Amino acid sequence: MTADRKKLVLIILGLVLLILTAGLIGGVVASTYPNWYQKLPFKNLVPASLRPTTLEVKNSKEVVRTVEESAVIEAVKKTSPAVVSIIAKTVNFDPYLGTVNDQQGIGTGFIVDSSGIVITNSHVVCDKTVSYDVLTADGKSYAVEKVDTDPANDIGILKIKANGLPTVSLGDSDPSSIKLGQKVIAIGNALGQFQNTITVGVISGVGRVVTASGGCATLGKETLNNVIQTDAAINPGNSGGPLLDLSGTAIGINFATADAQNIGFVIPINRVKPILDQYKKQGRIIKPFLGVRYRLIEPKEAVARGVPEGAFVSSVVAGSPADEAGVEAGDIITKVAGKKITLSNDLVSVLNDLTVGQSIEVEINRAGKTIKLKATLKEAS
């Protein structure tokens, strides 16, 4: 080997050793002094991969939080005070104790107005034979003065007498705003006894169709369309609690679980907003009523069966606007008030935008023939 070649090899080895030494020193400095780069005049040039994550100091011990962890912690801190447990109160007779006042946690709600308006599920507060209390995160109890429900959307609104309460901000659940895989947080009164339990997951699906049993026997089974699916744990007692994004705004109401792990369903918050706005103006829920029980025909089903997409009518309520207009079981409602009925724009969503007393055109498909009917909407009882 020539002298020049030996010299070149030594230079290369020296550079490699220098790089390894610099890396080792840098790693030690970075781990020992997480904020070391803040003291540099050229700190903005330090690669992001070498910078520490969010730092929290407790008792002089450094606890490193990831950005995601910090976001979850802040969202919970911001929202949890406005999440409440709903308590059912009953009076029973015990042969040994006599009259006994029982209280049982049955669900969750969240405050959306500082004057004491609480959102929950209608199936949580559907029993008219009991009275309800709201228990806030700070341990205060308020008697529920008024209960309004919208079973078609599984939405309940409670009114308590209070002022200056913390609130949950309502976000946006439009499909363009929420994404599959998006991190979400559920807060609820798990199993009716573990108040403000926090679970974290992702949005697993959108546009789901779910048939769920109501909390009261009189409700039977209700089908809700275009709901959100999540793998955040939702247990009995979580019903009515908020599903939050990482900014701490509610994008839905938790309402059901499947007979499988890590599958829960959520009512999109955009379905709640017009109902809440109307409630604030009128002091009660006023819902237009068409009077059909139906299931949506999805696009793939429509193609396979050679029928139009829409709401397949399984039964018609006697004396309802639909009955008076001439709608029959077996019809497929394709349009209401000029709006197409689709998986993403179901019949309930269309009716939410209409008013009691409004005359509308209902377009149906009956045995392959298109028929246009006129109906005048009544108020849902």
C-alpha positions as CSV (number, residue, x, y, z in Angstrom):
1,M,0.0,0.0,0.0
2,T,1.4,3.4,-1.0
3,A,2.0,6.2,1.5
4,D,-0.7,8.3,-0.1
5,R,-3.2,5.5,0.1
6,K,-2.4,4.9,3.8
7,K,-2.8,8.6,4.5
8,L,-6.2,8.6,2.8
9,V,-7.4,5.5,4.8
10,L,-6.2,7.2,8.1
11,I,-8.1,10.4,7.2
12,I,-11.3,8.5,6.5
13,L,-11.0,6.5,9.7
14,G,-10.4,9.8,11.6
15,L,-13.5,11.4,10.1
16,V,-15.7,8.3,11.0
17,L,-14.4,8.4,14.5
18,L,-15.0,12.1,14.8
19,I,-18.7,11.7,13.6
20,L,-19.3,8.8,16.0
21,T,-17.8,10.8,18.9
22,A,-19.9,13.9,18.0
23,G,-23.1,11.8,17.8
24,L,-22.4,10.2,21.2
25,I,-21.7,13.6,22.8
26,G,-24.9,15.0,21.2
27,G,-27.0,12.2,22.4
28,V,-25.8,12.5,26.0
29,V,-26.3,16.3,25.9
30,A,-29.8,15.9,24.4
31,S,-30.9,13.3,27.0
32,T,-29.3,15.1,29.9
33,Y,-30.3,18.7,29.0
34,P,-33.5,18.4,27.0
35,N,-33.7,22.2,26.4
36,W,-30.1,22.5,25.3
37,Y,-30.9,23.9,21.9
38,Q,-32.9,26.8,23.4
39,K,-29.6,28.4,24.4
40,L,-28.2,28.4,20.9
41,P,-28.4,31.5,18.7
42,F,-29.1,29.3,15.8
43,K,-31.7,27.1,17.6
44,N,-34.1,27.1,14.6
45,L,-31.5,25.2,12.6
46,V,-31.5,22.3,15.0
47,P,-33.3,19.4,13.3
48,A,-36.8,18.6,14.7
49,S,-35.7,15.0,15.3
50,L,-33.1,16.2,17.8
51,R,-35.4,18.5,19.7
52,P,-37.2,17.1,22.9
53,T,-41.0,16.6,23.0
54,T,-43.1,18.8,25.3
55,L,-41.5,18.9,28.7
56,E,-43.3,19.0,32.1
57,V,-41.4,19.4,35.3
58,K,-42.6,18.0,38.6
59,N,-40.6,17.9,41.8
60,S,-37.5,18.7,39.8
61,K,-37.9,15.4,37.9
62,E,-38.3,15.8,34.1
63,V,-41.4,14.1,32.6
64,V,-41.4,14.0,28.9
65,R,-44.9,14.1,27.2
66,T,-45.5,13.4,23.5
67,V,-47.4,16.0,21.6
68,E,-50.4,13.7,21.3
69,E,-50.4,12.9,25.1
70,S,-50.4,16.6,25.8
71,A,-53.3,17.2,23.5
72,V,-55.4,14.5,25.1
73,I,-54.6,15.8,28.6
74,E,-55.5,19.4,27.7
75,A,-58.7,18.3,25.9
76,V,-59.8,16.3,29.0
77,K,-58.8,19.2,31.4
78,K,-60.8,21.6,29.3
79,T,-63.9,19.4,28.8
80,S,-64.3,17.1,31.8
81,P,-65.8,19.7,34.2
82,A,-68.8,20.0,31.9
83,V,-69.5,16.2,31.6
84,V,-72.1,15.0,34.0
85,S,-73.6,11.8,35.3
86,I,-77.3,11.3,35.1
87,I,-78.9,9.7,38.2
88,A,-82.4,8.0,38.2
89,K,-84.3,8.4,41.5
90,T,-86.9,5.9,42.5
91,V,-88.9,5.1,45.7
92,N,-89.2,1.4,46.7
93,F,-90.6,-0.5,49.7
94,D,-88.3,-2.8,51.6
95,P,-90.0,-5.3,54.0
96,Y,-87.2,-4.7,56.6
97,L,-86.4,-1.0,56.0
98,G,-89.8,0.3,54.8
99,T,-89.7,3.2,52.3
100,V,-86.3,3.4,50.5
101,N,-85.2,6.1,48.2
102,D,-82.9,4.6,45.5
103,Q,-80.5,6.4,43.3
104,Q,-78.7,4.8,40.3
105,G,-76.3,6.1,37.8
106,I,-77.8,5.4,34.3
107,G,-75.9,7.5,31.9
108,T,-73.9,10.5,30.9
109,G,-74.6,14.0,29.6
110,F,-72.7,17.2,28.9
111,I,-73.5,20.8,29.5
112,V,-73.9,22.9,26.3
113,D,-75.2,26.1,27.9
114,S,-74.1,27.8,31.1
115,S,-77.7,28.3,32.1
116,G,-78.2,24.6,32.6
117,I,-78.9,22.9,29.3
118,V,-77.6,19.3,29.2
119,I,-77.4,17.0,26.1
120,T,-77.8,13.2,26.5
121,N,-79.5,10.3,24.7
122,S,-83.3,10.0,24.7
123,H,-83.0,6.3,25.7
124,V,-81.2,7.4,28.9
125,V,-84.1,9.5,30.1
126,C,-87.1,7.8,28.5
127,D,-88.7,6.5,31.7
128,K,-91.4,8.9,32.6
129,T,-92.1,7.2,35.9
130,V,-88.8,8.3,37.6
131,S,-87.2,11.6,38.3
132,Y,-83.6,12.5,37.4
133,D,-80.7,14.3,39.0
134,V,-77.5,15.6,37.3
135,L,-74.3,15.1,39.1
136,T,-71.4,17.4,38.0
137,A,-67.7,16.5,38.1
138,D,-67.2,18.7,41.2
139,G,-69.8,16.6,43.1
140,K,-72.7,19.0,43.0
141,S,-76.2,17.6,42.4
142,Y,-79.0,19.4,40.5
143,A,-82.6,18.2,40.1
144,V,-83.7,17.9,36.5
145,E,-86.7,20.3,36.0
146,K,-87.6,19.4,32.4
147,V,-86.9,16.5,30.0
148,D,-87.4,16.7,26.3
149,T,-86.6,13.9,23.9
150,D,-86.3,13.2,20.2
151,P,-86.4,9.4,19.9
152,A,-85.9,9.4,16.1
153,N,-82.4,10.9,16.7
154,D,-81.9,9.4,20.1
155,I,-81.3,12.9,21.5
156,G,-82.5,14.1,24.9
157,I,-82.3,17.6,26.4
158,L,-82.4,18.2,30.1
159,K,-82.9,21.5,31.9
160,I,-81.5,22.2,35.4
161,K,-81.7,25.3,37.4
162,A,-78.2,26.8,37.4
163,N,-76.0,29.6,36.1
164,G,-72.3,30.0,35.2
165,L,-71.7,26.3,34.5
166,P,-68.8,25.1,32.4
167,T,-69.7,24.0,28.9
168,V,-68.6,21.7,26.1
169,S,-68.1,23.4,22.7
170,L,-69.7,21.7,19.7
171,G,-67.5,20.9,16.8
172,D,-68.1,19.8,13.2
173,S,-69.0,16.2,12.3
174,D,-69.3,16.8,8.6
175,P,-67.6,14.0,6.6
176,S,-65.2,16.6,5.2
177,S,-64.1,17.5,8.7
178,I,-63.6,14.1,10.4
179,K,-61.3,11.5,9.0
180,L,-60.8,7.8,9.4
181,G,-58.0,7.1,11.9
182,Q,-58.5,10.5,13.6
183,K,-57.8,10.3,17.3
184,V,-60.8,10.8,19.6
185,I,-61.6,10.9,23.3
186,A,-64.8,9.5,25.0
187,I,-65.8,10.6,28.5
188,G,-68.6,8.9,30.4
189,N,-70.1,7.5,33.6
190,A,-68.8,4.0,32.8
191,L,-71.0,1.1,34.1
192,G,-73.0,3.8,35.9
193,Q,-70.5,4.1,38.7
194,F,-67.1,5.3,37.4
195,Q,-67.8,9.0,36.8
196,N,-65.9,10.8,34.0
197,T,-64.0,7.7,32.8
198,I,-61.6,8.7,29.9
199,T,-61.0,6.3,27.0
200,V,-59.1,7.1,23.8
201,G,-59.3,5.6,20.3
202,V,-59.8,6.6,16.7
203,I,-62.7,7.1,14.2
204,S,-63.1,3.6,12.8
205,G,-65.9,4.3,10.3
206,V,-68.5,6.8,9.1
207,G,-71.9,6.5,7.6
208,R,-72.8,3.4,9.6
209,V,-76.4,2.1,10.0
210,V,-77.2,0.8,13.5
211,T,-80.2,-0.9,15.0
212,A,-80.2,-0.6,18.7
213,S,-82.5,-1.5,21.6
214,G,-83.8,1.5,23.5
215,G,-83.4,1.9,27.3
216,C,-87.1,1.6,27.8
217,A,-89.3,-1.3,26.7
218,T,-91.7,1.0,25.0
219,L,-89.1,2.3,22.6
220,G,-88.4,-1.1,21.1
221,K,-85.6,-1.1,18.5
222,E,-84.6,2.0,16.6
223,T,-82.5,2.3,13.5
224,L,-80.1,5.2,13.3
225,N,-78.4,6.0,10.0
226,N,-75.2,7.8,9.1
227,V,-73.5,7.4,12.5
228,I,-69.9,7.3,13.5
229,Q,-68.0,4.2,14.5
230,T,-65.1,4.4,17.0
231,D,-62.8,1.9,18.8
232,A,-62.7,4.1,21.9
233,A,-64.2,2.0,24.7
234,I,-67.9,2.8,25.3
235,N,-69.4,0.9,28.2
236,P,-72.9,0.8,29.6
237,G,-73.4,4.2,31.4
238,N,-71.3,6.0,28.7
239,S,-74.4,6.7,26.7
240,G,-75.0,10.4,26.3
241,G,-71.4,11.4,26.8
242,P,-69.4,13.4,24.3
243,L,-66.9,12.1,21.8
244,L,-64.2,14.7,21.5
245,D,-61.5,15.6,19.0
246,L,-58.1,16.6,20.2
247,S,-59.1,20.2,20.4
248,G,-61.7,19.3,23.1
249,T,-64.8,20.0,21.0
250,A,-67.6,17.5,20.8
251,I,-68.1,15.8,17.4
252,G,-70.7,13.4,18.6
253,I,-72.8,11.7,21.3
254,N,-71.8,8.2,22.4
255,F,-74.9,6.0,22.2
256,A,-74.4,2.3,21.6
257,T,-72.0,-0.6,21.6
258,A,-71.9,-3.8,19.5
259,D,-71.6,-7.3,20.8
260,A,-67.9,-7.2,20.0
261,Q,-64.9,-5.5,21.5
262,N,-63.7,-2.0,20.4
263,I,-66.8,-1.2,18.4
264,G,-68.9,1.8,19.6
265,F,-71.3,4.1,17.8
266,V,-71.7,7.9,18.0
267,I,-74.5,10.3,16.8
268,P,-72.8,13.0,14.7
269,I,-73.0,16.4,16.5
270,N,-74.2,18.2,13.4
271,R,-77.5,16.2,13.9
272,V,-77.8,17.8,17.3
273,K,-77.2,21.4,16.4
274,P,-80.5,22.3,14.7
275,I,-82.4,20.5,17.4
276,L,-80.6,22.4,20.1
277,D,-81.0,25.8,18.3
278,Q,-84.7,25.2,18.0
279,Y,-84.9,24.2,21.7
280,K,-83.3,27.4,22.8
281,K,-85.8,29.4,20.8
282,Q,-89.0,27.5,21.6
283,G,-88.2,26.1,25.0
284,R,-89.0,22.5,23.9
285,I,-88.2,20.1,21.1
286,I,-90.7,20.5,18.2
287,K,-90.2,17.9,15.6
288,P,-92.0,17.4,12.3
289,F,-93.5,13.9,11.9
290,L,-94.0,12.0,8.6
291,G,-95.1,8.7,10.1
292,V,-93.1,5.8,8.6
293,R,-90.8,3.1,9.8
294,Y,-88.1,2.5,7.3
295,R,-84.6,1.2,6.5
296,L,-82.3,2.8,4.0
297,I,-81.4,1.0,0.8
298,E,-77.7,1.4,0.3
299,P,-76.1,2.0,-3.1
300,K,-74.8,-1.5,-3.4
301,E,-78.2,-3.0,-2.5
302,A,-80.0,-0.7,-4.9
303,V,-77.7,-1.9,-7.8
304,A,-78.0,-5.6,-6.8
305,R,-81.8,-5.4,-6.6
306,G,-82.5,-3.1,-9.4
307,V,-84.3,-0.5,-7.2
308,P,-83.6,3.1,-6.5
309,E,-81.6,4.3,-3.5
310,G,-83.9,5.6,-0.7
311,A,-85.9,4.7,2.4
312,F,-87.8,1.4,2.2
313,V,-91.1,1.8,4.1
314,S,-91.7,-1.2,6.3
315,S,-94.8,0.3,8.0
316,V,-97.0,3.4,8.0
317,V,-98.5,5.0,11.2
318,A,-102.3,5.2,10.9
319,G,-103.5,8.7,10.7
320,S,-100.0,10.1,10.1
321,P,-99.1,12.6,7.3
322,A,-97.6,9.7,5.3
323,D,-100.8,7.7,5.7
324,E,-103.0,10.6,4.7
325,A,-100.7,11.2,1.6
326,G,-101.1,7.7,0.4
327,V,-97.7,6.2,1.3
328,E,-97.8,2.4,1.6
329,A,-95.7,-0.3,3.2
330,G,-93.3,-1.5,0.5
331,D,-92.8,1.9,-1.1
332,I,-89.4,3.4,-1.5
333,I,-89.2,7.1,-0.6
334,T,-86.6,8.6,-2.9
335,K,-87.2,12.3,-2.4
336,V,-88.7,14.5,0.3
337,A,-89.2,18.3,-0.2
338,G,-87.0,18.0,-3.3
339,K,-84.0,16.4,-1.5
340,K,-82.8,12.9,-2.4
341,I,-82.8,10.3,0.3
342,T,-79.4,8.7,0.5
343,L,-77.1,7.0,3.0
344,S,-75.4,10.3,3.8
345,N,-78.7,12.3,3.7
346,D,-81.3,10.0,5.4
347,L,-85.0,10.7,6.0
348,V,-84.4,11.9,9.6
349,S,-81.8,14.4,8.5
350,V,-84.1,15.8,5.8
351,L,-87.0,16.1,8.3
352,N,-84.7,17.9,10.8
353,D,-84.6,20.8,8.3
354,L,-88.4,21.0,7.9
355,T,-91.1,22.5,10.1
356,V,-94.4,21.4,11.5
357,G,-97.3,22.4,9.3
358,Q,-95.1,22.5,6.2
359,S,-96.6,21.0,3.0
360,I,-94.1,18.9,1.1
361,E,-93.8,16.7,-1.9
362,V,-92.9,13.0,-1.2
363,E,-91.6,11.2,-4.2
364,I,-91.9,7.4,-4.0
365,N,-91.1,4.4,-6.1
366,R,-93.9,1.8,-6.1
367,A,-93.2,-1.4,-8.0
368,G,-90.9,0.4,-10.4
369,K,-93.2,3.4,-11.0
370,T,-92.4,6.9,-9.7
371,I,-95.3,8.6,-7.9
372,K,-95.4,12.1,-6.4
373,L,-97.5,12.6,-3.3
374,K,-98.4,15.7,-1.1
375,A,-98.1,15.6,2.7
376,T,-98.5,18.1,5.4
377,L,-96.1,17.5,8.4
378,K,-97.5,17.2,11.9
379,E,-95.8,17.6,15.2
380,A,-94.3,14.5,16.7
381,S,-95.8,13.5,20.0
